[in-house]
Amino acid sequence: MSFPHETQVLVIGAGPVGLAAAIALYQLNIKVTIVDGSSALHKGARASIVHSRTLEVLETLNLAKPVIDKGTPADHFTMRGKTEELLTVDFSLLKQDTQFPFSLLISQELIEKIFVEEFEKLGGTVHLNKKVISIQPIDNSDNVTVFFEDGTSIITSYIVGADGIHSIVRTTAGISFTDPFTGKQYDDPKGSYELIVVLSDLFLEEPLPEKISRNALTIHLDKFLLLLPLRSADEGNGPFWRIGINFPNGADVPKNPSKELQKLINERNPWPTPITISSIISASRYRVRVAQADKYHSTIGNTNILLAGDAAHIHSPTGGQGMNLGICDAIAAAQAIHAHIHSDSPKPERDEIFAAYSTNRHIIGRRVIGTTKGLTTVINSNRGWRRLIRNAVFFVLDRFSFAKRAFVWRVSGLVNRDV
Ligand SMILES: Cc1cc2nc3c(=O)[nH]c(=O)nc-3n(C[C@H](O)[C@H](O)[C@H](O)COP(=O)(O)OP(=O)(O)OC[C@H]3O[C@@H](n4cnc5c(N)ncnc54)[C@H](O)[C@@H]3O)c2cc1C
């Protein structure tokens, strides 16, 4: 499909969040165009879990089934300590509450592939190599012109900014990006990292230590070693493993850790059976800072822009929340735009729709950031008295079903149904 000169809604960014927004808008019969600056969809180790609440929201777009079909439903995950199982997070406790009482193990790459296929089935096209370089208001109009690096442009009435951490939509609208708990700017040169982790997708030799689950997440907290089985996006390429290795703040971790990965795994492996790499698909260092857009809605000229996904929030991947939160933002943004387009109310009341989007998604985002900060503190507490406190907290969580259920309720995202 040739690139249009104008559109009703421009979605900037074709990560999982932009793609979810584009599908939702298309299904709502809104003329939507989605662009991405890169030449191909992203590869490499990123998100790998879809939680219950996200599946409920995807179900409204008929997307839950295609996603579940390609993933592995895990009804629990296990956190281990020095010798013992410390805590089993049991998603089957949610059986009475949701039709999806599990966390789905699936790579972000595969989700993006499914979303692109579903968008194309609807008749949509993802326009790659379209890097946005500026967004200019048009005098006496509710529209803006969006300019691309390749010299082309498009006129639009609404923008969904799903363009990731360094969002041009957010910066053009002048929305600040700060840690909602400390007030620190995202790009503060003095800011420290909340978490440093090496993430790798790889194939491992059999036999593996028997304590490693084949159909769920296994985390050894004392050694910080995380293992998760995933299916490949390339049919026939077989299942592979995601490994995560955590480092303390200030640790000197190589940017490209492939060469040292086997050594790192040997150091962290708490079991007598070796974990041996057969081949590495990708390995990278990931340093996490925390930030949230002060608001998720603004205007450029008279054009409404909504932020969604990493453009609106960034935090630790602990608990696997980022992509989940972003996909839920995206679908809420599409619904808000639909309601705005079809509202007969006078402008101030009509604009309340976007104010509500901003307020509600900000509340949920802040709540998720709080949860990931808490979980990150827990996983960083693997020495001395902090470790003792961590074990005591897990002891309580593991023994008392109401505490365990409250924890699962939060991690699954079902806690956010009420906003
Ligand atoms: C190592 C790692 C591990 C993670 N683990 C998890 C996890 O376990 N669970 C979880 O839920 N989340 C996890 N996350 C977070 C998750 O990957 C992100 O939340 C998710 O990718 C956000 O999706 P997005 O679509 O908002 O942004 P992105 O995926 O970053 O997509 C943004 C898109 O915008 C495009 N873009 C940017 N600027 C422009 C421009 N000017 N013009 C046009 N296009 C532009 C980019 O090319 C990109 O394709 C992890 C992230 C990382 C990096």
The ligand as an SDF file (V2000), in Angstrom:
LIG
                    3D

 53 58  0  0  0  0  0  0  0  0999 V2000
   15.8750   -6.3550   28.1250 C   0  0  0  0  0  0  0  0  0  0  0  0
   14.4110   -6.0850   28.3410 C   0  0  0  0  0  0  0  0  0  0  0  0
   13.6320   -6.9890   29.0260 C   0  0  0  0  0  0  0  0  0  0  0  0
   12.3000   -6.7580   29.2130 C   0  0  0  0  0  0  0  0  0  0  0  0
   11.5350   -7.6760   29.8530 N   0  0  0  0  0  0  0  0  0  0  0  0
   10.1970   -7.4810   29.9470 C   0  0  0  0  0  0  0  0  0  0  0  0
    9.3310   -8.4710   30.4800 C   0  0  0  0  0  0  0  0  0  0  0  0
    9.7610   -9.5490   30.8920 O   0  0  0  0  0  0  0  0  0  0  0  0
    7.9950   -8.2270   30.5130 N   0  0  0  0  0  0  0  0  0  0  0  0
    7.4560   -7.0510   30.0460 C   0  0  0  0  0  0  0  0  0  0  0  0
    6.2110   -6.8960   30.0760 O   0  0  0  0  0  0  0  0  0  0  0  0
    8.2520   -6.0870   29.5450 N   0  0  0  0  0  0  0  0  0  0  0  0
    9.6020   -6.2840   29.4660 C   0  0  0  0  0  0  0  0  0  0  0  0
   10.3840   -5.3470   28.9000 N   0  0  0  0  0  0  0  0  0  0  0  0
    9.7890   -4.1070   28.4630 C   0  0  0  0  0  0  0  0  0  0  0  0
    9.1730   -4.2430   27.0880 C   0  0  0  0  0  0  0  0  0  0  0  0
   10.1180   -4.7440   26.1740 O   0  0  0  0  0  0  0  0  0  0  0  0
    8.7120   -2.8680   26.6890 C   0  0  0  0  0  0  0  0  0  0  0  0
    7.8370   -2.3880   27.6920 O   0  0  0  0  0  0  0  0  0  0  0  0
    8.0120   -2.8980   25.3610 C   0  0  0  0  0  0  0  0  0  0  0  0
    8.9090   -3.1210   24.3050 O   0  0  0  0  0  0  0  0  0  0  0  0
    7.3540   -1.5550   25.1310 C   0  0  0  0  0  0  0  0  0  0  0  0
    6.7930   -1.5640   23.8930 O   0  0  0  0  0  0  0  0  0  0  0  0
    6.5820   -0.2060   23.1200 P   0  0  0  0  0  0  0  0  0  0  0  0
    5.8420   -0.6130   21.8860 O   0  0  0  0  0  0  0  0  0  0  0  0
    6.0220    0.8220   24.0270 O   0  0  0  0  0  0  0  0  0  0  0  0
    8.0540    0.3190   22.7940 O   0  0  0  0  0  0  0  0  0  0  0  0
    9.1450   -0.3160   21.8580 P   0  0  0  0  0  0  0  0  0  0  0  0
    9.0390   -1.7900   21.8280 O   0  0  0  0  0  0  0  0  0  0  0  0
   10.4270    0.3100   22.2650 O   0  0  0  0  0  0  0  0  0  0  0  0
    8.7490    0.2060   20.4210 O   0  0  0  0  0  0  0  0  0  0  0  0
    8.8730    1.5770   20.0680 C   0  0  0  0  0  0  0  0  0  0  0  0
    8.9700    1.6550   18.5610 C   0  0  0  0  0  0  0  0  0  0  0  0
    8.9770    3.0320   18.2030 O   0  0  0  0  0  0  0  0  0  0  0  0
    9.8680    3.2090   17.1230 C   0  0  0  0  0  0  0  0  0  0  0  0
   10.2890    4.6100   17.1160 N   0  0  0  0  0  0  0  0  0  0  0  0
   11.0080    5.2560   18.0660 C   0  0  0  0  0  0  0  0  0  0  0  0
   11.2050    6.5350   17.7050 N   0  0  0  0  0  0  0  0  0  0  0  0
   10.5960    6.6870   16.4980 C   0  0  0  0  0  0  0  0  0  0  0  0
   10.4620    7.7880   15.5930 C   0  0  0  0  0  0  0  0  0  0  0  0
   11.0040    8.9970   15.8440 N   0  0  0  0  0  0  0  0  0  0  0  0
    9.7780    7.5910   14.4420 N   0  0  0  0  0  0  0  0  0  0  0  0
    9.2210    6.3900   14.1580 C   0  0  0  0  0  0  0  0  0  0  0  0
    9.3320    5.3180   14.9590 N   0  0  0  0  0  0  0  0  0  0  0  0
   10.0090    5.4720   16.1220 C   0  0  0  0  0  0  0  0  0  0  0  0
   11.0140    2.2410   17.4130 C   0  0  0  0  0  0  0  0  0  0  0  0
   11.7070    1.8920   16.2230 O   0  0  0  0  0  0  0  0  0  0  0  0
   10.2760    1.0520   18.0260 C   0  0  0  0  0  0  0  0  0  0  0  0
    9.9760    0.0550   17.0810 O   0  0  0  0  0  0  0  0  0  0  0  0
   11.7300   -5.5580   28.7100 C   0  0  0  0  0  0  0  0  0  0  0  0
   12.5140   -4.6340   28.0140 C   0  0  0  0  0  0  0  0  0  0  0  0
   13.8430   -4.8930   27.8130 C   0  0  0  0  0  0  0  0  0  0  0  0
   14.6790   -3.9050   27.0140 C   0  0  0  0  0  0  0  0  0  0  0  0
  1  2  1  0
  2  3  1  0
  2 52  2  0
  3  4  2  0
  4  5  1  0
  4 50  1  0
  5  6  2  0
  6  7  1  0
  6 13  1  0
  7  8  2  0
  7  9  1  0
  9 10  1  0
 10 11  2  0
 10 12  1  0
 12 13  2  0
 13 14  1  0
 14 15  1  0
 14 50  1  0
 15 16  1  0
 16 17  1  0
 16 18  1  0
 18 19  1  0
 18 20  1  0
 20 21  1  0
 20 22  1  0
 22 23  1  0
 23 24  1  0
 24 25  2  0
 24 26  1  0
 24 27  1  0
 27 28  1  0
 28 29  2  0
 28 30  1  0
 28 31  1  0
 31 32  1  0
 32 33  1  0
 33 34  1  0
 33 48  1  0
 34 35  1  0
 35 36  1  0
 35 46  1  0
 36 37  1  0
 36 45  1  0
 37 38  2  0
 38 39  1  0
 39 40  1  0
 39 45  2  0
 40 41  1  0
 40 42  2  0
 42 43  1  0
 43 44  2  0
 44 45  1  0
 46 47  1  0
 46 48  1  0
 48 49  1  0
 50 51  2  0
 51 52  1  0
 52 53  1  0
M  END
$$$$
